Amino acid sequence: MQRRRRPRRQQQRPCLGQGEDQGRLNPPAKRGRAFGSYSFYKSDGYTLGSLLGGVLVWAGGLCLLFTVMSMCAAVIAVWAALAVPAVPPLPRTRQTIADLARRLTDRSFLAPTAALAAATAALSVGVGFLPVSGAAAGLGTVAAVSVLAATAARVQPRPAAPWTPDA
């Protein structure tokens, strides 16, 4: 009697960009904290960067902004070169044009891409034309955008169960 092999669980592809490095630099038990910290500091950077950039432009113009940004970039580059360990590149399998065509025409790629494109188009139309339509109907721009925000909050899908990582 021939023993039946259990199908291999497909290995998860690593996240792109900095997330991949975060995953490889930290042990599995600490990856959640590493990704959370990275996301927190990144969102803080988006918020504080805009505010501080505005203050710098107000205080000294674009010249001051670019001077401060250049100094920050140089300091961070030196710090990263000293503090971040080298991570060897992952081996990659050879990809052909046929492989690319197969991946791009796969339903698992096309369905989310089409949904994202449709949602982006709907949001663009809503943000672009809703204030104009609201003003024509006698509503203020703020009221029209508030209707759009309330509608978007109402139609958000609810998860069936909380997400849990694979064991």
PEJOZI-V888849 format. One record per run of one state. SS is the DSSP state (2 for helix, 1 for strand, 0 for the rest). FROM is the first residue (numbers start at 0). TO is the last residue. Records with the same first field share a line. If there is no record, write none. Layout:
SS=FROM-TO  FROM-TO
This chain:
0=0-16  25-26  83-95  104-105  136-139  154-166
2=17-24  27-82  96-103  106-135  140-153
